[in-house]
């Protein structure tokens, strides 16, 4: 009866009825599909979807079927259950409960790839994982691609796709290269968690058709999912941008070459709030018309429904913005009338969609008609399912019924649908593919072609480095942000170095966080805020006078960029998406971007033209510079420097030497060095002397920042007599030099007192970064000062009286604002201004110490920046 209702509803949506002839071409092709239990929850029995932020989620009960053809009457065969023969795979009820997902077909139509999770057996020594499997319909053979049980079960592998040469790109928690780098960093090998700490991070890998030679090609800190080969041979995929856990947190489309080079943003970063909906972009696939079919949907919970849309990535960078910056609508709905927000509509609900790839604009769809139930005596339980009408959807007397997802063929040109596999109550068909052939994409090698690199690039490969080239940090969204123009800024005779705002670029790396089995991390170990996670500093490179930068940066790691001034303080917004380089790769960008700019940016083809056009001619030096540094036409100053010398290597210190001025006109050099610290430095002596791709500056509050407050700062006259003492804790503590109780200066206690609010923190840390309260000494005890703020009243606003009938004063503490901010050094003026020229504490801290504090604040003022240095729980 349920299928009859569905068929009637389809006819109402202009579907082909009994008079429409079956398609003989489609009927000749086998169809693979996944059927799974429909999981319902809540009082309204809403369906539960896989949370797309937790790709390792196991939802048992799925089966993979093959239909001999797309004809409704064709036979369906369960082809996946044969993988788990044996009683050890049955649960206590004798049921075989495994999971299947991510169907994809080879380009010749003869092989089927998918991910499958074995049943949970209850044996604690056997923890099944997601594995990649291949099925050949012609022979009926089914095999797991990675033959070794040990290797297969060492990580989760999902979302496979064939590349033109038969190799396979897939998403995995293997993190092959990342784990090796963690070992080089002295942290051991482990699978890093995503930035929400929900599950191990899934990133892209490539392997041969036999499951060998596994190579990691992306290095996101959250998930890279759903890879697919485009016609041009590049890999399109869905990336979870979650750096800094900002408002732009979401799944967007990116592309990368099969060897991991050329990572580039494609679509969606500012396209999540669409007509009030919350859309993210999954399962992209290129249609034979060239557009990208995406499943736009929510992240999880009851977001079972997708909004299938066609996106022209050759024209659009955001849902409402073309590459040329013109307003438009990128999301062409596959089904007219479907609601974008996932609410019920007469168009029904869609789960997966897959093109037939025959030029007909037809698709295999997992579709459910819209159904409602009448609410009787406050409940719709046990009421029959009824087809939706506008009146019923608008009425409070009806509630949406559970979906009934069957398999259909949709003709987008005629807006009609034909049934292929019927839906059954309590089950859903969640994915389907047609076993048909399609043209091979352009071949791009999945292996880095080192032989094609220049000699200098091959040297970088050996050092584990790539190159970042920024044409000008003063180019912001295609606008020259200098006051008098880049040409004036670039001329040392017109703009001395100390008048240039941007002096260095700091390269920062996110710190991988293990799961609790490797190291249990308390949330407080991140500090006041966990938004930036933990971070390390890879090093610094100078900004050339025209704002250009060309530097060798560690490859195979995620990194971000901060532009800093001569004091080592960030002057750019936080860079909240991760970049990567492969060894020997050069990445060039025009400049910087603002997060909320309406100008298309961060896109491999949508950046505005560069404002720094480089040298106007060849064989001449840049105006006002050393004649020995002659330029080639179009070169930035960074390119010219690299050609005459070598590409800049990162350095641990903020160090300046005027290398552009004409001889005899050089500005004074300076260095803010960790070596000048009398307290522990955040970098090893070996890296201080010889910086390499594996060196990191790691700053902890207790180890590196807090010792600054107790460091002796006695001031002596020429004769060695003490004339003053700038030691911070001399004034900023609860006791004086004789041990007597005192009110800390500015009510700021920088001593070694543990925080009463958070035992894992020192009170000084919290008082610097959070609201504190004025104090006073009462009977020899330091207490929070309280002042009267009216009188106590009851819930009706009436005064509360004491035993003598007098109003009771309402006493409140007096707050004092924080002097530091996790936003960064320039947002911490309450602290920094005290040490500036003319400030109350001028020269109390050295420039090297202030640089250290600035770095720490810019990174996010974390309490720890290495999870293995945190106290054991």
C-alpha positions in Angstrom: 0.0 0.0 0.0 2.9 2.4 0.8 4.3 2.1 -2.7 0.9 2.9 -4.3 0.8 6.1 -2.3 4.3 7.0 -3.5 3.4 6.3 -7.1 0.3 8.5 -6.9 2.4 11.3 -5.4 5.0 11.0 -8.1 2.2 11.4 -10.7 1.2 14.5 -9.0 4.7 15.8 -9.5 4.5 15.2 -13.2 6.1 11.8 -13.1 5.7 9.4 -15.9 2.8 7.1 -15.3 1.9 3.8 -16.7 1.7 5.2 -20.2 5.4 6.2 -20.3 7.6 3.6 -21.9 10.6 2.2 -20.0 14.0 3.3 -21.2 15.7 0.4 -22.9 19.3 1.8 -22.6 19.0 2.3 -18.9 17.3 -1.0 -18.4 20.3 -2.8 -19.9 22.6 -1.4 -17.2 23.0 -2.9 -13.7 22.2 -0.7 -10.8 24.0 -0.9 -7.4 22.2 0.6 -4.4 22.4 0.6 -0.6 19.4 -0.1 1.6 19.6 0.6 5.3 17.3 0.8 8.3 15.5 4.1 8.7 16.5 5.2 12.2 13.9 7.4 13.9 14.1 9.4 17.1 12.1 11.8 19.2 8.4 12.2 19.9 7.7 13.0 16.2 9.9 10.0 15.0 12.1 12.2 12.9 14.8 10.3 10.9 18.4 10.3 12.2 21.1 11.1 9.7 24.8 10.4 9.8 26.6 13.4 11.4 28.9 14.5 8.6 31.4 15.9 11.1 31.9 12.3 12.4 32.7 10.3 9.2 33.7 7.3 11.3 30.2 6.9 12.6 28.9 3.3 12.4 25.2 2.8 11.5 24.8 -0.9 11.2 22.2 -2.7 9.1 23.0 -1.5 5.6 23.2 -3.9 2.6 24.6 -3.4 -0.9 22.4 -4.8 -3.7 22.9 -5.2 -7.4 19.9 -5.1 -9.7 20.4 -6.8 -13.1 18.9 -3.7 -14.7 17.0 -0.5 -13.9 13.7 -2.1 -14.7 11.5 -2.3 -11.6 10.9 -6.0 -12.0 14.6 -6.8 -12.3 16.1 -9.1 -9.7 18.1 -7.6 -6.8 20.9 -9.5 -5.2 22.6 -8.9 -1.8 26.3 -8.8 -2.8 27.9 -7.5 0.4 26.9 -10.0 3.1 29.2 -12.6 1.6 32.1 -10.7 3.1 31.1 -11.7 6.6 30.5 -15.4 6.6 30.8 -17.0 10.1 29.0 -16.9 13.4 31.6 -14.5 14.8 29.9 -11.7 12.8 26.4 -12.3 14.2 25.1 -10.4 17.2 23.3 -11.9 20.1 20.1 -12.0 18.1 21.8 -13.8 15.2 21.7 -10.7 13.0 24.5 -9.7 10.6 24.9 -6.0 11.2 27.5 -4.1 9.2 27.5 -0.8 7.4 28.1 0.2 3.7 28.5 3.7 2.1 30.1 5.7 -0.6 29.4 3.9 -3.9 31.4 4.8 -7.0 31.9 3.1 -10.4 35.0 2.7 -12.5 35.1 4.7 -15.7 34.7 1.5 -17.8 31.6 0.6 -15.7 33.0 -2.8 -14.8 34.0 -2.3 -11.1 32.3 -0.9 -8.1 34.1 0.7 -5.1 32.6 1.3 -1.7 33.4 1.6 2.0 32.3 -1.1 4.4 32.5 -1.4 8.1 32.5 -5.0 9.5 30.0 -6.0 12.3 31.1 -5.3 15.9 31.7 -8.7 17.4 32.1 -7.8 21.0 35.7 -8.9 21.0 37.7 -6.0 22.6 40.8 -7.1 20.7 39.1 -6.7 17.4 37.9 -3.2 16.6 36.6 -3.1 13.0 37.2 0.0 10.9 35.9 1.3 7.7 37.7 -0.4 4.7 37.6 0.1 0.9 36.1 -2.8 -1.0 35.7 -3.6 -4.7 33.0 -5.7 -6.4 33.1 -7.0 -10.0 29.6 -7.8 -11.2 30.8 -9.8 -14.2 32.5 -12.4 -11.9 30.7 -11.7 -8.7 34.1 -11.3 -6.9 34.3 -9.2 -3.8 37.6 -8.1 -2.2 38.9 -5.7 0.3 41.6 -3.7 -1.4 44.1 -3.7 1.5 44.6 -7.4 2.0 46.5 -7.3 5.3 44.1 -7.4 8.3 46.7 -5.5 10.4 47.1 -2.7 7.8 43.4 -2.6 6.9 42.3 -2.3 10.6 44.9 0.3 11.5 42.7 3.2 10.3 39.4 4.2 8.7 39.2 4.4 4.9 36.1 5.8 3.2 34.9 7.7 0.1 36.9 6.0 -2.6 37.1 7.1 -6.2 38.9 5.9 -9.3 41.6 8.0 -11.0 42.2 7.7 -14.7 45.2 5.3 -14.3 43.2 3.0 -12.1 44.7 4.2 -8.8 42.3 5.2 -6.1 41.9 8.4 -4.1 40.1 8.1 -0.8 39.6 9.7 2.6 41.3 8.2 5.5 42.5 8.6 9.1 45.8 7.0 8.1 47.5 10.4 8.0 50.6 8.6 6.7 52.9 11.6 6.3 51.5 13.6 9.2 52.2 10.8 11.6 55.8 10.6 10.5 56.2 14.3 11.0 54.8 14.0 14.5 57.4 11.4 15.2 60.1 13.8 13.9 58.7 16.5 16.2 59.2 14.1 19.2 55.4 13.6 19.8 55.1 10.0 18.7 52.9 8.6 15.9 49.2 9.1 16.4 46.1 10.0 14.4 45.2 13.6 15.0 41.7 14.5 16.0 39.7 17.0 14.0 39.4 20.6 15.4 36.2 19.8 17.2 37.8 16.8 18.8 34.9 14.6 17.5 36.8 12.0 15.6 40.2 11.3 13.9 40.7 13.7 11.0 40.0 12.2 7.6 42.3 13.5 4.8 42.9 12.5 1.3 45.3 9.6 0.3 46.0 7.9 -3.0 46.8 4.2 -3.4 47.3 1.7 -6.3 44.4 -0.4 -7.5 45.9 -3.3 -5.4 45.8 -1.3 -2.2 49.5 -0.6 -2.1 51.8 2.5 -2.0 49.5 4.6 0.1 50.4 8.3 0.0 48.8 11.2 1.9 48.1 14.2 -0.3 46.1 16.7 1.9 46.9 18.0 5.4 43.7 19.6 6.7 43.2 19.6 10.5 39.5 18.6 10.1 38.0 16.4 7.4 38.6 16.2 3.6 35.8 14.0 2.2 34.1 12.8 -1.0 37.0 13.1 -3.6 36.2 12.7 -7.3 38.2 13.1 -10.5 37.2 16.0 -12.7 37.4 15.9 -16.4 40.7 17.9 -16.2 42.3 15.3 -14.0 42.2 17.3 -10.8 40.4 16.0 -7.7 37.4 17.9 -6.4 36.4 17.3 -2.8 34.5 18.6 0.2 36.6 20.2 3.0 35.6 21.0 6.5 37.0 24.5 7.1 37.1 24.7 10.8 40.3 26.7 11.7 39.6 28.9 14.6 36.1 27.6 14.9 34.9 30.8 13.3 31.5 31.8 11.8 32.8 30.5 8.4 33.0 27.0 9.9 31.5 24.7 7.2 32.1 22.2 4.4 33.2 23.8 1.1 34.5 22.6 -2.2 38.3 22.4 -2.9 40.4 20.9 -5.6 43.9 19.4 -5.6 46.2 17.5 -8.0 46.5 13.8 -7.5 50.1 14.4 -6.2 48.9 16.9 -3.6 50.1 20.0 -5.3 47.9 22.9 -6.3 45.4 22.8 -3.4 42.8 25.5 -4.2 39.5 26.7 -2.9 36.6 26.3 -5.3 33.2 27.1 -3.8 31.0 27.6 -0.8 32.9 29.4 2.0 30.4 32.2 2.2 27.4 30.2 0.9 26.1 28.4 4.0 23.3 30.8 4.9 21.2 30.6 1.8 17.6 31.9 2.1 17.7 31.1 5.8 18.9 27.6 5.3 22.1 26.0 6.6 23.7 24.4 3.6 27.1 22.6 3.3 28.4 20.9 0.2 29.0 17.2 -0.1 29.4 14.4 -2.7 30.4 16.6 -5.6 30.5 15.0 -9.0 30.9 16.4 -12.5 28.0 15.8 -14.8 28.5 15.0 -18.5 27.3 18.6 -19.0 30.3 19.9 -17.1 28.5 21.3 -14.1 29.1 20.0 -10.6 26.2 18.2 -8.9 26.4 18.7 -5.2 24.3 17.4 -2.3 23.8 20.6 -0.3 22.5 19.7 3.2 22.9 20.2 6.9 25.6 18.6 9.0 23.8 16.0 11.0 21.0 15.4 13.5 17.7 15.1 11.5 19.3 16.6 8.3 18.6 13.5 6.3 17.3 15.4 3.3 19.7 16.9 0.7 19.1 19.8 -1.7 20.6 18.5 -4.9 21.9 21.4 -7.0 24.0 22.0 -10.1 26.8 24.5 -9.7 28.8 26.0 -12.5 32.3 26.3 -10.9 33.6 27.9 -14.0 31.3 30.9 -13.4 30.6 31.0 -9.7 32.7 31.3 -6.5 29.8 31.7 -4.1 26.1 30.9 -4.2 25.3 34.5 -5.1 28.6 35.7 -6.7 30.3 35.0 -10.0 34.1 34.9 -10.5 33.8 38.4 -12.0 32.1 39.7 -8.8 28.6 39.9 -10.4 25.6 38.9 -8.4 23.8 35.7 -9.5 22.4 32.4 -8.2 24.9 29.5 -8.4 22.6 26.8 -7.0 20.4 25.5 -9.8 18.0 23.1 -8.0 17.7 19.7 -9.6 14.0 19.6 -8.5 11.9 22.7 -8.8 9.9 23.5 -5.7 12.1 21.7 -3.2 12.7 23.6 0.0 16.3 24.5 0.6 16.0 24.4 4.4 15.0 20.7 4.5 11.4 21.4 5.6 8.6 19.4 4.1 7.5 20.3 0.6 5.3 18.9 -2.1 8.4 18.1 -4.1 9.3 15.4 -1.5 12.7 14.6 0.0 15.9 13.6 -1.6 18.9 11.8 -0.1 21.5 10.8 -2.8 21.6 11.8 -6.5 23.8 10.4 -9.3 23.9 11.3 -13.0 23.4 8.6 -15.6 26.3 10.0 -17.7 24.5 9.4 -21.0 23.9 13.0 -22.0 20.2 12.7 -21.2 20.1 14.9 -18.1 18.7 12.0 -16.1 19.7 10.9 -12.6 19.3 8.1 -10.2 17.7 9.5 -7.0 16.9 8.3 -3.6 13.5 10.0 -3.1 10.6 10.0 -0.7 7.2 11.5 -1.3 6.0 14.0 1.2 3.7 12.4 3.8 1.8 13.6 6.8 -0.2 12.1 9.6 -3.3 13.6 11.2 -2.9 14.6 14.9 -5.7 13.0 16.9 -6.1 13.7 20.6 -2.7 15.2 20.6 -0.9 12.4 18.9 -0.3 11.2 15.4 0.8 7.7 16.4 -0.9 4.8 14.6 -2.5 7.2 12.2 -2.3 6.4 8.4 0.2 8.2 6.2 -1.4 10.7 3.9 0.0 12.6 0.9 1.0 16.1 1.5 -1.1 19.1 0.4 -0.5 22.7 1.0 -3.4 22.9 3.4 -2.1 19.9 5.4 1.4 21.3 5.6 0.1 24.6 6.8 -2.3 23.0 9.3 -1.4 22.3 13.0 -3.7 19.2 12.7 -1.0 17.3 10.7 2.6 16.5 11.4 5.2 15.2 8.9 5.4 11.5 8.7 8.7 9.5 8.4 10.1 9.4 4.9 9.8 6.5 2.5 13.0 6.6 0.4 12.9 4.4 -2.7 15.0 4.4 -5.9 13.9 6.4 -8.9 15.1 7.6 -12.2 14.5 11.4 -12.7 14.4 13.2 -16.0 15.3 16.8 -15.2 14.3 18.0 -18.7 10.8 16.7 -18.4 10.5 16.9 -14.6 9.4 13.3 -14.4 10.3 10.3 -12.4 10.2 6.5 -12.9 10.4 3.9 -10.1 13.4 1.5 -10.1 13.3 -0.1 -6.7 10.3 0.3 -4.3 10.6 1.8 -0.9 9.7 -0.3 2.1 8.5 1.1 5.4 11.3 1.3 8.0 14.0 1.1 5.3 15.6 3.6 3.0 17.6 3.4 -0.2 20.4 5.8 0.6 22.7 5.6 -2.4 22.6 4.3 -6.0 24.9 4.2 -9.1 24.5 3.0 -12.6 27.1 0.5 -13.7 27.8 2.3 -17.0 30.9 3.5 -18.7 32.0 7.2 -19.2 35.0 8.9 -20.7 38.3 8.9 -18.8 39.3 12.2 -17.3 42.7 13.8 -18.3 45.5 11.8 -16.7 47.5 13.6 -14.0 50.2 11.6 -12.2 49.5 10.8 -8.6 53.2 10.9 -7.9 55.2 14.1 -7.6 57.4 14.4 -10.7 60.7 15.4 -9.0 62.6 15.0 -12.3 60.6 17.9 -13.8 61.6 20.3 -11.1 64.5 22.8 -11.3 67.7 22.0 -9.4 66.8 24.5 -6.7 63.3 22.9 -6.3 64.9 19.5 -6.0 67.1 20.8 -3.2 63.9 22.0 -1.5 62.4 18.5 -1.9 65.4 17.0 -0.1 64.9 19.5 2.7 61.2 18.9 3.0 60.4 22.5 1.9 58.1 24.3 -0.6 57.9 28.0 -1.5 55.3 30.6 -0.6 55.4 33.7 -2.8 53.2 36.7 -1.9 53.3 39.5 -4.4 52.5 42.1 -1.7 51.0 42.0 1.8 49.7 45.5 1.1 47.4 44.1 -1.6 44.1 43.4 0.3 41.3 42.1 -1.9 42.9 43.8 -4.9 43.3 47.2 -3.2 46.6 48.9 -2.5 46.3 49.7 1.2 49.5 51.8 1.4 49.0 55.5 2.0 51.1 56.7 -1.0 51.2 53.7 -3.2 53.4 50.6 -3.2 56.0 52.3 -5.4 56.6 54.9 -2.7 56.6 52.2 0.0 59.1 50.1 -2.0 61.6 53.0 -2.4 64.0 53.0 0.6 65.0 56.6 -0.3 61.3 57.7 0.2 60.2 55.3 2.9 62.7 54.2 5.5 62.3 50.7 6.8 61.0 51.8 10.2 58.1 53.6 8.4 57.0 50.4 6.7 54.1 48.8 8.7 54.7 45.2 7.6 58.1 44.0 8.4 57.8 40.2 8.7 55.6 37.3 7.9 55.1 34.7 10.7 54.3 31.1 9.6 52.2 29.3 12.1 51.3 25.6 12.4 48.3 24.0 14.1 49.2 21.4 16.7 47.7 17.9 16.3 45.7 16.7 19.2 45.6 13.0 20.0 42.6 11.1 21.3 42.2 10.3 25.0 43.7 6.9 24.6 47.0 8.5 23.6 46.9 11.5 25.8 43.9 12.8 27.8 43.8 16.6 27.4 41.7 18.7 29.7 39.8 21.5 28.0 41.5 23.9 30.4 44.9 23.0 29.0 44.0 25.1 25.9 43.5 28.1 28.1 40.8 30.7 28.5 39.7 30.0 24.9 40.0 26.8 22.8 39.0 28.6 19.6 42.6 28.6 18.1 43.5 25.2 19.4 47.2 24.8 20.1 49.7 26.4 17.7 53.4 26.5 17.0 55.6 28.9 15.1 57.4 27.6 12.1 59.5 30.7 11.7 59.7 34.2 10.2 60.6 35.7 6.8 61.2 39.3 6.0 58.7 41.4 4.1 60.5 43.1 1.2 60.0 46.9 0.8 57.2 46.4 -1.9 55.4 44.0 0.5 56.4 40.9 -1.3 57.5 37.7 0.4 59.2 34.6 -1.0 60.2 32.0 1.6 60.9 28.3 1.9 58.3 26.8 4.2 58.0 23.3 5.6 56.0 21.0 3.3 53.4 18.4 4.2 52.0 20.4 7.1 49.0 22.7 7.5 50.1 26.3 8.1 48.7 29.8 8.3 50.3 33.3 7.8 50.4 36.3 10.0 51.8 39.7 8.9 53.7 41.3 11.8 55.3 44.6 12.6 58.9 45.3 13.7 57.9 44.3 17.3 56.7 40.9 16.2 53.0 41.8 16.6 50.4 40.7 14.2 48.8 43.5 12.1 46.7 41.3 9.8 43.5 39.5 10.6 43.9 36.0 11.8 44.3 33.6 8.9 41.5 31.1 9.5 42.0 28.5 6.8 44.9 26.1 6.4 47.4 26.2 3.5 49.7 23.4 2.5 52.7 22.8 0.2 54.2 19.7 -1.2 58.0 19.4 -1.3 59.4 21.5 -4.1 56.0 23.2 -4.8 55.7 27.0 -5.2 52.5 28.6 -4.2 51.9 32.2 -5.3 49.2 34.6 -4.2 48.6 38.3 -5.0 48.1 39.5 -1.4 45.9 39.2 1.6 42.1 39.1 2.1 39.6 40.2 4.6 37.2 37.5 6.0 33.9 39.3 5.0 34.9 41.0 1.8 32.4 41.0 -1.0 35.2 40.7 -3.5 35.8 37.1 -4.7 39.0 36.0 -3.1 41.0 33.0 -2.0 39.9 31.3 -5.3 42.4 30.0 -7.8 40.7 31.9 -10.6 38.7 34.7 -8.9 41.4 36.9 -7.3 41.4 40.5 -8.4 44.4 41.5 -10.5 47.5 42.1 -8.4 48.2 45.7 -7.4 51.9 44.9 -7.3 52.8 44.5 -11.0 56.5 44.2 -10.2 59.5 45.7 -12.0 58.5 47.8 -15.0 61.5 46.8 -17.0 64.4 44.4 -17.0 68.1 44.9 -16.2 67.5 47.9 -13.9 67.3 48.0 -10.1 64.1 49.0 -8.3 64.0 52.8 -7.7 66.2 53.9 -4.7 67.7 50.4 -4.2 71.1 48.8 -4.5 72.2 48.7 -8.2 73.5 45.2 -7.7 70.0 43.9 -7.3 68.8 44.4 -10.9 65.3 43.1 -11.7 63.6 41.3 -14.5 60.3 42.8 -15.8 57.4 41.8 -13.7 59.4 40.5 -10.8 58.5 41.4 -7.2 61.4 42.4 -5.0 61.2 39.0 -3.3 61.7 37.3 -6.6 64.6 39.5 -7.5 66.2 38.8 -4.1 65.8 35.0 -4.6 67.3 35.1 -8.1 70.4 37.0 -6.9 70.8 35.1 -3.7 68.5 32.2 -2.8 65.0 31.8 -1.5 64.7 33.1 2.0 64.8 30.4 4.7 62.7 30.9 7.8 64.4 32.2 10.9 63.4 31.7 14.6 63.9 35.4 15.4 62.5 38.7 14.4 65.7 39.9 12.7 66.2 42.8 10.3 69.1 43.7 8.1 68.7 46.4 5.5 69.7 44.6 2.3 68.0 46.9 -0.3 69.4 50.4 0.5 72.3 51.7 -1.5 75.7 51.2 0.1 76.2 53.7 2.9 72.5 54.4 3.2 71.5 51.3 5.1 69.1 51.6 8.1 70.2 50.2 11.4 69.8 46.4 11.9 68.0 44.9 14.9 67.1 41.5 16.2 64.6 40.4 18.8 66.2 37.1 19.7 65.1 34.2 21.9 68.8 34.1 22.8 68.4 37.4 24.7 65.9 35.9 27.1 67.1 35.2 30.7 64.0 32.9 31.1 63.4 29.6 29.2 63.3 30.1 25.4 60.5 28.4 23.5 62.9 26.8 21.0 65.7 24.4 21.3 69.3 25.5 21.1 69.9 23.4 18.0 67.0 25.0 16.1 68.2 28.5 17.3 71.5 27.8 15.7 70.3 25.9 12.6 66.7 26.2 11.6 65.2 23.3 9.7 61.8 22.1 8.4 61.3 20.3 11.7 62.0 23.2 14.1 59.1 24.7 16.0 58.7 27.5 18.6 56.4 26.2 21.3 55.2 28.7 23.9 53.5 27.6 27.2 52.2 30.1 29.7 53.8 28.5 32.8 57.1 27.6 31.2 57.8 30.7 29.1 55.5 33.6 30.0 54.9 33.3 33.8 58.6 33.3 34.7 58.9 36.8 33.3 56.9 38.2 36.2 59.2 36.8 38.9 62.5 37.6 37.0 64.7 39.9 39.1 64.8 43.4 37.5 67.0 45.3 40.0 68.3 48.6 38.7 71.8 49.6 39.8 73.6 52.9 39.6 77.1 53.2 38.2 78.5 52.3 41.6 76.5 49.1 41.8 74.0 50.5 44.3 70.3 49.4 43.9 68.2 52.4 42.9 65.0 50.7 41.9 63.5 47.2 41.4 61.2 46.6 38.4 60.5 42.9 39.4 56.8 42.5 38.5 55.9 40.4 41.5 57.4 43.0 43.8 54.2 45.0 43.4 51.9 42.6 41.7 51.5 40.0 44.5 49.5 39.5 47.7 52.5 39.9 50.0 55.2 42.4 50.2 59.0 41.7 50.5 58.6 41.2 54.2 55.8 38.7 53.8 53.0 41.1 54.9 49.7 40.9 53.2 49.1 43.7 50.6 46.7 44.6 47.9 48.4 43.7 44.5 49.2 46.8 42.4 46.3 47.4 40.0 44.6 44.4 41.8 46.7 42.2 39.5 48.3 39.2 41.2 51.2 37.8 39.1 52.6 35.5 41.8 52.6 31.7 41.8 49.1 31.4 43.4 46.9 28.6 41.9 43.6 29.8 40.5 40.6 29.0 42.8 38.4 28.9 39.7 40.6 26.5 37.6 43.2 24.4 39.5 45.1 23.7 36.3 45.8 27.4 35.9 47.8 29.9 37.8 45.7 32.8 39.0 48.0 35.2 37.2 47.0 33.8 33.9 43.4 34.2 34.5 43.7 37.7 36.0 45.6 38.8 32.9 43.1 37.5 30.4 39.7 37.6 32.3 37.8 40.0 34.5 39.2 40.2 38.0 38.0 42.1 41.0 39.3 44.9 43.3 40.7 43.6 46.6 41.3 45.0 50.1 42.9 43.8 53.3 40.5 43.0 56.0 41.8 41.8 59.4 45.0 40.8 57.8 43.3 38.8 55.0 43.1 39.8 51.3 39.5 39.7 50.2 37.5 40.9 47.2 36.2 44.5 47.9 32.4 44.8 47.9 30.3 47.9 47.5 26.6 48.4 47.9 24.4 48.3 44.9 20.9 49.1 46.3 19.1 46.6 48.5 18.0 43.0 48.2 14.4 42.5 46.8 12.2 39.5 46.4 10.8 38.2 43.2 8.0 40.8 43.4 10.4 43.7 43.7 9.7 44.2 47.4 12.5 45.0 49.8 13.8 42.1 51.9 14.2 43.1 55.6 16.5 41.8 58.3 15.4 40.8 61.8 15.2 44.4 62.9 13.1 45.4 59.9 15.8 47.2 58.0 16.6 46.7 54.3 19.5 44.4 53.5 22.2 46.0 51.4 23.0 44.3 48.1 26.8 43.9 48.1 28.6 43.3 44.8 32.3 42.9 43.8 34.0 45.6 41.8 35.2 44.2 38.4 38.4 45.2 36.8 38.8 44.7 33.0 41.4 42.3 31.6 44.6 43.8 30.4 45.2 41.1 27.8 43.1 39.5 25.0 43.3 36.2 23.3 42.6 38.1 20.1 46.3 39.2 20.0 48.9 41.6 21.1 47.4 44.7 19.3 44.1 44.0 21.1 46.0 43.8 24.4 46.7 47.6 24.7 46.0 47.5 28.4 49.2 45.6 28.8 51.3 46.6 25.9 50.9 50.3 26.3 52.3 50.2 29.8 55.7 49.2 28.3 55.7 51.6 25.4 57.7 54.8 25.3 56.0 57.1 27.9 54.1 54.2 29.5 54.0 53.7 33.2 56.3 50.6 32.9 58.6 51.8 30.1 61.6 49.6 29.8 60.5 47.2 32.6 60.4 44.4 30.0 63.0 44.0 27.3 62.1 44.1 23.6 62.8 40.4 23.3 60.5 39.7 26.2 57.7 41.8 24.7 58.2 40.0 21.4 57.7 36.7 23.2 54.5 37.9 25.0 53.2 39.3 21.6 53.8 36.0 19.9 51.9 34.1 22.6 49.0 36.5 22.5 48.8 36.4 18.7 48.7 32.6 18.8 45.7 32.7 21.1 47.2 33.0 24.6 47.0 29.2 25.1 48.0 27.7 28.4 49.8 24.9 26.6 50.8 24.6 23.0 51.9 21.0 23.1 49.5 18.4 24.4 52.3 16.2 25.6 53.5 18.9 28.0 50.2 19.1 29.8 49.8 17.5 33.2 48.6 14.0 33.4 44.9 13.6 34.2 
